[in-house]
Structures are given as C-alpha cells and as structure tokens.
C-alpha cells in the first residue's frame, strides 16, 4: 500500500524568508515507528516529511517519484532489505542521501551499507539527537556514523573489503535481486509476480537464473540459509 503523502513538487524548496526545507521520506515496516520518526523530525525547523513507505519495494518507487533530499531507511524491511533499497535508490535518485537505521552494529552491515551508497548508519538504540544530526549531515552532503561506530575503523574495514573475494550476488540483475528477496521471505512465484507486476513465467525465469548464478539447488532451504548469511534476512530468521 502506497502511504505517500506528496505535499511538495520538488525535493528542496525555499519558504518565506528563504529558509531551506530538507525533504525526507521515511521507510519502516512499522507504522508506529514511522509516526514517531515523523514527529521527531518535523519538530525540528527545516525538516518536512513528504512520503512514507511500509516496505522496501514501495520505498524505491516513492523515492524515485519524489526525489527527496534524505531517505531514512530501516535496514531490515519486508519486500526488500535496506541494503538493496539503498543500492537502487543510489541509481534512481542520486541526489537522495540515505540514512540507515539499524539494530545491528555488525561491521559487515555498516561496510556494505556505505559501499552501496548510504551516507549514514545509525543504531536504533541511539538518541533522537543522533538521528537528527545524521539527517542534517546527510542533507549537507556529508557522511555520518552514529556512536559507537568509528569513522577510522569503518574506513579501515572498507579498505580491506575492497580486496575481498568475488561475490556472486553482484552478478544478479536488479529484478533477480528483487525475486531473491521476496522468495527468501517465503512468497510463491504467483505472489512475487503480483508484487512486481510481472508474469508468473517471468518470475520463474528470473528465479532460475538467480539460483544458477548463486549456485543454489534446493528451492527454499538453501535460499533461506543464503539470505541469512548474505544479510538479506535478519540473523534471528
């Protein structure tokens, strides 16, 4: 369901007195969390929430349409996780800075989030002030990591990651990744076809290609294990 409230034509506009307004889209699969984030951000001068999304696929569509200054995005979402959303948003709306909200301080998540285009990574246990600061920094074009994450440590890990081994996931097309995320969540081919607005046969082809590229044979068990290892599904899955 598209929960977007399109209240502005451009991503950034000037109000009376030439005060710059930073436009924000919120993406989290919990309505009460989005309400809290919206209240928090709009209590600050210069922030305007122009759209909300309840899952990853919806988030990409809304950001592509509204082109906001900042996307505040949950790492683990239904439909498609925050890492893949960030990857697609970076291509479809390059001017949008992404702030990842996560309960995981795992360095692997932080590194990949930055590598696919996120400008900020903030833990959900952080204070409200940390999130506000993250949005301000990202809107200004800067990177921001909330405590206890360290810029120097992350930079070091990212340098190491550059020399890492070949990742088959990088060979998947955007559509194959979407099918992977939905299939890992247990959706049938018919349900995936409905979500992506394509035919069931097209889903079957994308799914077969995705499984082949990833070297997976068992339709569901191996797929779920891979999704957990790759960070597509949360570890507790």
KOLZA-214097 format. One record per residue (C-alpha): residue in one letter; x, y, z. Coordinates in pm, 1 decimal, decimal comma, m for minus. Example, Ala and Ser with C-alpha at 12.3 -4.5 7.8 and 13.67 -1.06 7.14 Angstrom:
BEGIN
   res       east      north         up
     a     1230,0     m450,0      780,0
     s     1367,0     m106,0      714,0
// end
This chain:
BEGIN
   res       east      north         up
     x        0,0        0,0        0,0
     x      135,0      336,7     m100,8
     x      123,8      557,8      207,0
     x      287,6      851,3       34,0
     x      174,4     1199,1      118,8
     x      302,5     1401,0     m176,1
     x      288,7     1753,2      m39,1
     x      566,3     1917,5     m237,2
     x      671,3     1929,4     m600,3
     x     1046,5     1949,3     m553,0
     x     1282,5     1777,2     m314,5
     x     1404,5     2101,6     m161,5
     x     1218,2     2429,7     m164,5
     x     1250,1     2776,1      m19,1
     x      990,3     2912,5      219,9
     x      922,9     3273,3      309,3
     x     1245,0     3424,6      433,0
     x     1444,8     3190,4      209,6
     x     1471,3     2916,0      473,8
     x     1578,0     2591,1      314,0
     x     1348,2     2294,4      369,8
     x     1501,8     1947,5      379,0
     x     1256,8     1693,6      241,1
     x     1252,5     1345,8      389,4
     x     1097,8     1008,9      306,7
     x     1059,9      753,4      588,0
     x     1074,8      379,0      521,6
     x      995,4      134,4      801,3
     x      752,9     m157,1      809,3
     x      604,7      m46,2     1143,3
     x      350,2      235,7     1121,3
     x      404,6      346,7     1481,2
     x      780,7      379,5     1416,5
     x      716,7      598,1     1112,4
     x      480,1      813,4     1318,4
     x      745,1      857,1     1585,2
     x     1016,6      941,5     1333,6
     x      791,8     1191,0     1157,3
     x      701,3     1365,4     1483,8
     x     1067,7     1376,6     1583,6
     x     1193,2     1521,1     1256,0
     x      912,0     1768,6     1194,8
     x      960,8     1908,3     1545,1
     x     1292,3     2039,4     1410,5
     x     1292,1     2355,9     1197,3
     x     1356,1     2295,1      827,7
     x     1252,1     1926,4      803,4
     x      947,6     1818,3      601,9
     x      840,9     1453,1      566,9
     x      688,4     1421,3      219,5
     x      643,4     1044,2      196,7
     x      630,9      716,7      386,2
     x      686,3      356,8      278,9
     x      596,2       33,3      456,3
     x      830,1     m197,2      262,2
     x     1144,0     m190,1       51,9
     x      983,7     m210,3     m291,2
     x      748,9       74,2     m205,0
     x     1039,7      279,4      m71,7
     x     1224,4      263,5     m405,0
     x      913,6      365,2     m600,8
     x      833,9      656,8     m368,9
     x     1189,3      791,5     m364,9
     x     1215,3      766,1     m743,0
     x      892,7      965,9     m776,0
     x      952,5     1230,7     m507,7
     x     1334,1     1265,9     m524,1
     x     1369,3     1372,1     m156,8
     x     1684,0     1513,8       m3,2
     x     1704,6     1232,3      252,9
     x     1567,9      879,2      289,3
     x     1557,0      743,8      645,9
     x     1550,8      368,8      596,2
     x     1518,5       63,7      821,4
     x     1787,8     m196,0      747,2
     x     1558,1     m498,8      770,5
     x     1231,8     m443,9      584,3
     x      969,6     m657,6      416,7
     x      979,6     m681,4       38,3
     x     1342,9     m582,7        3,0
     x     1601,0     m505,2      270,2
     x     1758,9     m166,0      327,0
     x     2087,2     m254,3      158,8
     x     1922,2     m337,5     m173,9
     x     1689,6      m38,0     m141,7
     x     1996,6      182,6      m94,1
     x     2165,4       28,4     m396,9
     x     1863,3      103,3     m617,2
     x     1796,5      449,4     m473,0
     x     2160,0      545,8     m540,1
     x     2096,6      478,3     m909,3
     x     1741,3      608,1     m943,2
     x     1769,3      917,8     m722,9
     x     2140,6     1003,8     m690,3
     x     2073,3     1331,5     m506,0
     x     1893,7     1148,2     m222,2
     x     2113,8     1081,9       79,6
     x     2034,0      758,4      263,7
     x     2034,9      725,6      642,7
     x     2024,2      360,5      750,8
     x     1853,8      287,0     1082,5
     x     1954,0      m48,7     1227,9
     x     1955,3     m255,0     1544,4
     x     2273,2     m428,2     1420,9
     x     2616,9     m284,8     1496,5
     x     2775,1     m560,6     1285,9
     x     3061,9     m405,0     1088,8
     x     2977,1     m613,8      782,3
     x     2636,4     m443,6      759,9
     x     2790,7      m98,3      806,0
     x     3055,4     m158,9      541,8
     x     2810,2     m286,9      282,5
     x     2566,3       m4,7      357,3
     x     2839,8      251,3      284,5
     x     2963,2       60,0      m20,5
     x     2617,8       53,8     m183,5
     x     2569,4      426,6     m128,5
     x     2439,8      500,5      222,9
     x     2570,3      823,3      374,3
     x     2485,1      742,6      733,7
     x     2438,1      441,9      961,1
     x     2265,3      499,7     1294,4
     x     2177,6      238,5     1555,7
     x     1818,0      227,4     1677,8
     x     1944,3      245,9     2034,0
     x     2085,1      593,6     1960,2
     x     1929,6      912,3     2094,0
     x     1684,6     1124,3     1898,3
     x     1955,0     1390,6     1868,8
     x     2181,2     1143,4     1687,7
     x     1918,4     1078,3     1420,1
     x     1851,6     1449,7     1375,2
     x     2223,7     1512,3     1341,5
     x     2252,6     1230,4     1087,0
     x     1978,0     1382,0      869,6
     x     2137,3     1727,0      890,9
     x     2480,7     1593,1      795,4
     x     2349,6     1381,5      508,0
     x     2135,5     1666,2      373,9
     x     2455,1     1873,1      365,2
     x     2628,8     1602,8      160,1
     x     2843,9     1464,6      440,4
     x     2878,2     1113,5      586,4
     x     2777,1     1042,4      943,4
     x     2816,5      731,9     1160,0
     x     2636,5      725,7     1491,2
     x     2817,3      607,9     1805,5
     x     2964,6      362,0     1886,0
     x     3063,5      329,4     1518,1
     x     3403,1      477,7     1434,8
     x     3487,5      653,6     1107,0
     x     3850,1      535,8     1123,1
     x     3754,3      174,6     1195,3
     x     3495,8      167,1      917,1
     x     3739,8      323,7      669,1
     x     3993,6       55,4      757,5
     x     3742,0     m223,9      715,2
     x     3623,0      m79,1      383,1
     x     3980,7      m80,2      253,6
     x     4009,5     m446,9      347,3
     x     3673,7     m521,9      185,4
     x     3796,8     m381,9     m146,6
     x     4032,6     m676,9     m172,6
     x     3769,0     m934,6      m81,8
     x     3682,1    m1233,0     m298,9
     x     3432,1    m1234,6     m585,2
     x     3068,7    m1203,4     m472,7
     x     2813,5    m1387,5     m693,2
     x     2539,8    m1155,3     m564,4
     x     2695,9     m875,5     m769,2
     x     2620,5    m1070,2    m1088,5
     x     2244,7    m1063,2    m1026,2
     x     2027,7     m817,8    m1215,5
     x     1803,1     m578,2    m1023,2
     x     1498,4     m792,7    m1098,6
     x     1677,6    m1111,7     m992,5
     x     1766,1     m945,8     m661,1
     x     1404,3     m843,4     m608,4
     x     1292,5    m1201,5     m673,9
     x     1560,2    m1329,8     m434,2
     x     1446,8    m1101,1     m151,9
     x     1080,3    m1191,2     m193,6
     x     1143,3    m1564,4     m239,0
     x     1359,7    m1573,6       73,9
     x     1063,8    m1432,6      267,3
     x      855,1    m1729,0      156,1
     x      646,7    m1571,4     m120,5
     x      532,1    m1802,6     m400,9
     x      605,4    m1728,2     m766,3
     x      246,3    m1610,1     m810,5
     x      275,2    m1374,8     m510,9
     x      609,1    m1240,5     m636,1
     x      458,3    m1180,4     m980,0
     x      178,6     m979,1     m819,6
     x      418,7     m768,8     m611,3
     x      648,5     m692,0     m905,8
     x      374,5     m650,7    m1166,1
     x      520,4     m916,2    m1396,1
     x      401,8    m1257,4    m1514,9
     x      448,9    m1577,1    m1317,4
     x      652,9    m1721,3    m1603,9
     x      887,5    m1421,5    m1593,0
     x      933,9    m1476,6    m1218,9
     x     1020,7    m1842,6    m1284,2
     x     1287,4    m1740,3    m1536,1
     x     1439,5    m1478,4    m1303,5
     x     1429,8    m1724,7    m1014,8
     x     1602,4    m1998,2    m1215,1
     x     1872,6    m1756,5    m1332,5
     x     1922,6    m1626,4     m978,1
     x     1954,9    m1976,9     m831,8
     x     2201,6    m2076,4    m1103,9
     x     2422,8    m1769,9    m1053,5
     x     2429,9    m1821,8     m676,9
     x     2499,0    m2195,4     m710,0
     x     2184,5    m2288,7     m514,1
     x     1990,1    m2607,2     m584,6
     x     1724,3    m2653,8     m317,2
     x     1441,6    m2413,6     m391,3
     x     1380,0    m2285,2      m39,4
     x     1609,8    m2423,2      232,7
     x     1938,3    m2322,4       67,4
     x     1781,1    m1993,8      m39,2
     x     1690,3    m1902,4      320,2
     x     2034,4    m2001,7      450,2
     x     2199,0    m1789,9      179,5
     x     1970,8    m1494,0      255,1
     x     2063,3    m1505,4      624,6
     x     2436,0    m1535,6      552,1
     x     2418,1    m1251,8      297,3
     x     2230,0    m1023,6      538,4
     x     1909,5    m1022,2      333,6
     x     1719,6    m1178,4      623,9
     x     1796,7    m1092,2      988,5
     x     2014,8    m1341,4     1177,9
     x     1728,8    m1449,5     1403,7
     x     1543,5    m1586,7     1100,0
// end
